[in-house]
Amino acid sequence: MKQNAHPEYAPVVFRDRSGGLTMLTRSTRTSTETIELDGQTYPVVDVDVSAASHPFWTGKGRVVDSEGRVEKFRRRYGIES
């Protein structure tokens, strides 16, 4: 196998702030932000949706898109309202 061809696979915490869920797993994702969990310091990656906040699992509706799709389309193609 070719040396130094693959990214580092290390422990990372994925955090859903809106759902209050943190999950320690291993990933190739990295982050400069860190969090202390169980006495250890890990890089933390914030996610928009997890099982703790997804409408299918919670039964509650929630708007995830902070910028509307129509507004994004208009800005991208320079269309005035």
DSSP file (Angstrom, degrees, kcal/mol; ACC not computed):
  #  RESIDUE AA STRUCTURE BP1 BP2  ACC     N-H-->O    O-->H-N    N-H-->O    O-->H-N    TCO  KAPPA ALPHA  PHI   PSI    X-CA   Y-CA   Z-CA
    1    1 A M              0   0    0      0, 0.0     2,-0.2     0, 0.0     0, 0.0   0.000 360.0 360.0 360.0 144.0    0.0    0.0    0.0
    2    2 A K    >   -     0   0    0      1,-0.1     3,-0.8     2,-0.0     4,-0.2  -0.486 360.0-121.5 -68.9 130.6    1.2    3.5   -0.8
    3    3 A Q  T 3  S+     0   0    0      1,-0.2    -1,-0.1    -2,-0.2     0, 0.0  -0.444  86.8   7.7 -74.6 146.2    2.5    5.3    2.3
    4    4 A N  T 3  S+     0   0    0     -2,-0.1    -1,-0.2     1,-0.1    -2,-0.0   0.738  91.5 118.0  57.4  29.4    0.9    8.7    3.4
    5    5 A A    <   +     0   0    0     -3,-0.8    -2,-0.1     2,-0.1    -1,-0.1   0.651  61.2  63.8 -95.3 -18.5   -1.9    8.4    0.9
    6    6 A H  S    S-     0   0    0     -4,-0.2     3,-0.1     1,-0.1    -2,-0.1  -0.811  85.6-110.2-111.6 147.9   -4.8    8.2    3.3
    7    7 A P        -     0   0    0      0, 0.0     2,-0.2     0, 0.0    -2,-0.1  -0.292  47.5 -86.8 -68.7 159.5   -6.0   10.9    5.8
    8    8 A E        -     0   0    0     20,-0.2     2,-0.7     1,-0.1    19,-0.0  -0.461  34.7-147.5 -69.4 136.2   -5.5   10.3    9.6
    9    9 A Y        +     0   0    0     -2,-0.2    19,-0.2    -3,-0.1    -1,-0.1  -0.920  37.6 149.6-108.2 108.0   -8.3    8.3   11.2
   10   10 A A  E     -A   27   0A   0     17,-2.3    17,-2.6    -2,-0.7    19,-0.1  -0.863  51.6 -73.9-139.3 165.9   -8.7    9.5   14.7
   11   11 A P  E     +A   26   0A   0      0, 0.0     2,-0.3     0, 0.0    15,-0.3  -0.415  52.1 173.3 -63.8 136.2  -11.3   10.0   17.5
   12   12 A V  E     -A   25   0A   0     13,-3.4    13,-2.6    30,-0.1     2,-0.5  -0.989  27.4-133.6-143.2 145.4  -13.7   12.9   16.9
   13   13 A V  E     -Ab  24  44A   0     30,-2.7    32,-2.8    -2,-0.3     2,-0.5  -0.911  14.6-156.4-102.4 124.6  -16.8   14.2   18.7
   14   14 A F  E     -Ab  23  45A   0      9,-2.7     9,-2.5    -2,-0.5     2,-0.4  -0.885  16.1-165.3 -97.8 130.5  -19.8   15.0   16.6
   15   15 A R  E     -Ab  22  46A   0     30,-2.6    32,-2.6    -2,-0.5     2,-0.7  -0.964  21.1-165.0-126.1 130.6  -22.1   17.5   18.3
   16   16 A D  E  >> -A   21   0A   0      5,-2.8     5,-1.5    -2,-0.4     4,-1.4  -0.922  10.2-171.5-107.9 102.2  -25.7   18.5   17.6
   17   17 A R  T  45S+     0   0    0     -2,-0.7    -1,-0.2    30,-0.4    31,-0.1   0.867  82.2  52.1 -65.1 -37.5  -26.2   21.7   19.6
   18   18 A S  T  45S+     0   0    0      1,-0.2    -1,-0.2    30,-0.1    30,-0.1   0.836 118.1  36.9 -71.4 -30.5  -29.9   21.9   19.0
   19   19 A G  T  45S-     0   0    0     -3,-0.2    -1,-0.2     2,-0.1    -2,-0.2   0.563 103.8-127.1 -96.1 -10.0  -30.5   18.3   20.1
   20   20 A G  T  <5 +     0   0    0     -4,-1.4     2,-0.4     1,-0.2    -3,-0.2   0.783  60.6 141.3  71.3  27.4  -28.0   18.3   22.9
   21   21 A L  E   < -A   16   0A   0     -5,-1.5    -5,-2.8     2,-0.0     2,-0.4  -0.869  29.7-176.8-108.2 133.6  -26.3   15.2   21.5
   22   22 A T  E     -A   15   0A   0     -2,-0.4     2,-0.4    -7,-0.2    -7,-0.2  -0.993   5.3-171.3-124.1 138.5  -22.6   14.4   21.5
   23   23 A M  E     -A   14   0A   0     -9,-2.5    -9,-2.7    -2,-0.4     2,-0.5  -0.976  12.6-149.7-134.9 120.1  -21.2   11.3   20.0
   24   24 A L  E     +A   13   0A   0     -2,-0.4     2,-0.3   -11,-0.2   -11,-0.2  -0.778  39.0 136.5 -88.6 124.5  -17.6   10.1   20.2
   25   25 A T  E     -A   12   0A   0    -13,-2.6   -13,-3.4    -2,-0.5     2,-0.4  -0.846  53.5 -92.1-149.9-176.8  -16.5    8.1   17.2
   26   26 A R  E     +A   11   0A   0    -15,-0.3     2,-0.3    -2,-0.3   -17,-0.1  -0.894  51.2 150.4-108.9 141.1  -13.6    7.8   14.8
   27   27 A S  E     -A   10   0A   0    -17,-2.6   -17,-2.3    -2,-0.4    -2,-0.0  -0.969  54.7-121.7-158.2 166.9  -13.4    9.8   11.6
   28   28 A T  S    S+     0   0    0     -2,-0.3   -20,-0.2   -19,-0.2     2,-0.1   0.508  80.7 108.6 -91.4  -8.2  -11.1   11.4    9.1
   29   29 A R        -     0   0    0    -19,-0.1     2,-0.3   -22,-0.1   -19,-0.2  -0.415  53.4-164.8 -66.1 144.1  -12.9   14.8    9.7
   30   30 A T        -     0   0    0     -2,-0.1     2,-0.3   -18,-0.0    -2,-0.1  -0.859  10.5-176.4-127.7 164.5  -10.8   17.3   11.6
   31   31 A S        -     0   0    0     -2,-0.3    14,-0.1     1,-0.1    -2,-0.0  -0.985  30.6-141.5-157.1 150.2  -11.5   20.5   13.5
   32   32 A T  S    S+     0   0    0     -2,-0.3     2,-0.3    11,-0.1    -1,-0.1   0.678  84.8  86.1 -85.9 -19.4   -9.5   23.2   15.3
   33   33 A E        -     0   0    0     11,-0.3    11,-2.3    -3,-0.1     2,-0.3  -0.601  66.0-163.5 -80.8 141.7  -12.3   23.4   17.9
   34   34 A T  E     -C   43   0B   0      9,-0.3     2,-0.3    -2,-0.3    -2,-0.1  -0.837  11.6-163.7-125.4 163.3  -12.0   21.0   20.8
   35   35 A I  E     -C   42   0B   0      7,-2.6     7,-2.8    -2,-0.3     2,-0.6  -0.990  21.2-126.4-142.8 146.6  -14.2   19.6   23.6
   36   36 A E  E     +C   41   0B   0     -2,-0.3     2,-0.4     5,-0.2     5,-0.2  -0.859  33.8 171.0 -97.3 126.7  -13.4   17.8   26.8
   37   37 A L  E >   -C   40   0B   0      3,-2.9     3,-1.6    -2,-0.6    -2,-0.1  -0.984  66.7 -11.6-139.5 122.8  -15.4   14.5   27.1
   38   38 A D  T 3  S-     0   0    0     -2,-0.4     3,-0.1     1,-0.3    -1,-0.1   0.845 128.7 -53.9  56.1  37.8  -14.8   11.9   29.8
   39   39 A G  T 3  S+     0   0    0      1,-0.3     2,-0.3     0, 0.0    -1,-0.3   0.468 120.0 101.5  80.5   1.3  -11.5   13.6   30.9
   40   40 A Q  E <   -C   37   0B   0     -3,-1.6    -3,-2.9     2,-0.0     2,-0.5  -0.854  68.4-128.5-116.1 153.4  -10.0   13.6   27.4
   41   41 A T  E     +C   36   0B   0     -2,-0.3    -5,-0.2    -5,-0.2    -7,-0.0  -0.900  33.0 172.2-104.0 127.9   -9.8   16.4   24.8
   42   42 A Y  E     -C   35   0B   0     -7,-2.8    -7,-2.6    -2,-0.5     2,-0.2  -0.919  38.5-101.0-129.5 153.7  -11.1   15.7   21.3
   43   43 A P  E     -C   34   0B   0      0, 0.0   -30,-2.7     0, 0.0     2,-0.4  -0.518  41.5-145.0 -67.7 146.3  -11.7   17.7   18.2
   44   44 A V  E     -b   13   0A   0    -11,-2.3     2,-0.5   -32,-0.2   -11,-0.3  -0.953  13.8-165.4-122.0 136.5  -15.4   18.5   17.8
   45   45 A V  E     -b   14   0A   0    -32,-2.8   -30,-2.6    -2,-0.4     2,-0.4  -0.985  16.9-140.7-119.4 123.2  -17.4   18.8   14.6
   46   46 A D  E     -b   15   0A   0     -2,-0.5     2,-0.3   -32,-0.2   -30,-0.2  -0.675  17.6-163.8 -85.5 135.4  -20.8   20.5   14.8
   47   47 A V        -     0   0    0    -32,-2.6   -30,-0.4    -2,-0.4     3,-0.1  -0.864  20.1-140.3-116.9 153.1  -23.6   19.0   12.7
   48   48 A D  S    S+     0   0    0     -2,-0.3     2,-0.4     1,-0.2   -30,-0.1   0.873  85.2  23.0 -78.6 -38.7  -27.0   20.5   11.7
   49   49 A V        +     0   0    0    -31,-0.1     2,-0.3     5,-0.0    -1,-0.2  -0.989  62.8 156.6-136.1 137.5  -29.1   17.4   12.1
   50   50 A S    >>  -     0   0    0     -2,-0.4     4,-2.0    -3,-0.1     3,-1.2  -0.818  61.2 -83.0-140.8-176.7  -28.8   14.2   14.1
   51   51 A A  T 34 S+     0   0    0     -2,-0.3     6,-0.0     1,-0.3    -2,-0.0   0.770 126.8  60.1 -62.6 -24.2  -31.2   11.6   15.5
   52   52 A A  T 34 S+     0   0    0      1,-0.2    -1,-0.3     5,-0.0    -3,-0.0   0.700 120.4  22.3 -76.9 -19.3  -31.8   13.9   18.5
   53   53 A S  T <4 S+     0   0    0     -3,-1.2    -2,-0.2   -32,-0.0    -1,-0.2   0.455  88.7 116.3-127.3  -2.3  -33.1   16.8   16.3
   54   54 A H    >X  -     0   0    0     -4,-2.0     4,-2.4     1,-0.1     3,-0.7  -0.523  64.3-133.6 -72.9 132.6  -34.4   15.2   13.1
   55   55 A P  H 3> S+     0   0    0      0, 0.0     4,-2.3     0, 0.0     5,-0.2   0.818 103.1  58.9 -57.0 -32.7  -38.1   15.7   12.7
   56   56 A F  H 34 S+     0   0    0      1,-0.2    -5,-0.1     2,-0.2     5,-0.0   0.911 114.2  35.8 -63.1 -41.1  -38.6   12.0   11.7
   57   57 A W  H <4 S+     0   0    0     -3,-0.7    -1,-0.2     1,-0.1    -6,-0.1   0.801 125.1  39.2 -84.1 -30.2  -37.2   10.8   15.0
   58   58 A T  H  < S-     0   0    0     -4,-2.4    -2,-0.2     2,-0.2    -1,-0.1   0.726  94.6-133.6 -92.4 -22.6  -38.5   13.5   17.3
   59   59 A G  S  < S+     0   0    0     -4,-2.3     2,-0.4    -5,-0.3    -3,-0.1   0.570  70.6 111.9  79.3   8.5  -42.0   13.9   15.7
   60   60 A K        -     0   0    0     -6,-0.2    -1,-0.3    -5,-0.2    -2,-0.2  -0.927  68.3-123.0-117.2 139.5  -41.5   17.7   15.8
   61   61 A G        +     0   0    0     -2,-0.4     2,-0.3    -3,-0.1    -7,-0.0  -0.513  33.9 175.8 -75.9 148.0  -41.1   20.0   12.8
   62   62 A R        -     0   0    0     -2,-0.2     2,-0.7     0, 0.0    -9,-0.0  -0.972  30.5-128.4-154.8 137.9  -38.0   22.1   12.6
   63   63 A V        +     0   0    0     -2,-0.3    -2,-0.0     1,-0.2     3,-0.0  -0.803  29.1 169.6 -89.8 118.7  -36.6   24.6   10.1
   64   64 A V        +     0   0    0     -2,-0.7     2,-0.7     1,-0.0    -1,-0.2   0.780  52.9  88.5 -96.3 -34.2  -33.0   23.6    9.4
   65   65 A D        -     0   0    0      1,-0.2     4,-0.1     0, 0.0    -1,-0.0  -0.548  53.4-172.9 -73.0 109.3  -32.4   25.9    6.4
   66   66 A S  S    S+     0   0    0     -2,-0.7     2,-0.5     1,-0.2    -1,-0.2   0.756  78.8  46.5 -74.9 -23.5  -31.2   29.2    7.8
   67   67 A E  S    S-     0   0    0     -3,-0.1    -1,-0.2     3,-0.0    -3,-0.0  -0.984  97.2-117.8-119.7 125.4  -31.3   30.7    4.3
   68   68 A G     >  -     0   0    0     -2,-0.5     4,-2.1     1,-0.1     5,-0.1  -0.208  15.5-125.6 -62.7 151.8  -34.4   30.1    2.3
   69   69 A R  H  > S+     0   0    0      2,-0.2     4,-2.2     1,-0.2     5,-0.1   0.871 110.2  51.4 -65.9 -37.7  -34.1   28.2   -1.0
   70   70 A V  H  > S+     0   0    0      2,-0.2     4,-2.7     1,-0.2    -1,-0.2   0.930 110.6  47.8 -66.4 -44.8  -35.8   30.9   -3.0
   71   71 A E  H  > S+     0   0    0      1,-0.2     4,-2.4     2,-0.2    -2,-0.2   0.888 111.5  50.9 -63.5 -38.3  -33.6   33.6   -1.6
   72   72 A K  H  X S+     0   0    0     -4,-2.1     4,-2.3     2,-0.2    -1,-0.2   0.911 111.1  48.5 -64.5 -42.3  -30.5   31.5   -2.3
   73   73 A F  H  X S+     0   0    0     -4,-2.2     4,-2.2     2,-0.2     6,-0.2   0.933 112.1  48.7 -62.4 -47.4  -31.7   31.0   -5.9
   74   74 A R  H  X>S+     0   0    0     -4,-2.7     5,-2.0     1,-0.2     4,-0.7   0.900 113.0  47.0 -61.8 -41.8  -32.4   34.7   -6.4
   75   75 A R  H ><5S+     0   0    0     -4,-2.4     3,-0.5     3,-0.2    -1,-0.2   0.912 111.6  51.4 -66.6 -41.1  -29.0   35.7   -5.0
   76   76 A R  H 3<5S+     0   0    0     -4,-2.3    -2,-0.2     1,-0.2    -1,-0.2   0.893 120.7  32.4 -63.1 -40.9  -27.2   33.1   -7.1
   77   77 A Y  H 3<5S-     0   0    0     -4,-2.2    -1,-0.2    -5,-0.2    -2,-0.2   0.308 108.5-117.2-104.2   8.7  -28.8   34.2  -10.4
   78   78 A G  T <<5 +     0   0    0     -4,-0.7     2,-0.5    -3,-0.5    -3,-0.2   0.813  55.0 160.1  65.8  33.4  -29.1   37.9   -9.6
   79   79 A I      < -     0   0    0     -5,-2.0    -1,-0.2    -6,-0.2     2,-0.2  -0.776  32.5-138.5 -92.3 126.8  -32.9   38.0   -9.7
   80   80 A E              0   0    0     -2,-0.5    -5,-0.0     1,-0.1    -1,-0.0  -0.512 360.0 360.0 -81.5 151.6  -34.5   40.9   -7.9
   81   81 A S              0   0    0     -2,-0.2    -1,-0.1    -7,-0.0    -2,-0.0   0.462 360.0 360.0 -73.0 360.0  -37.7   40.5   -5.8
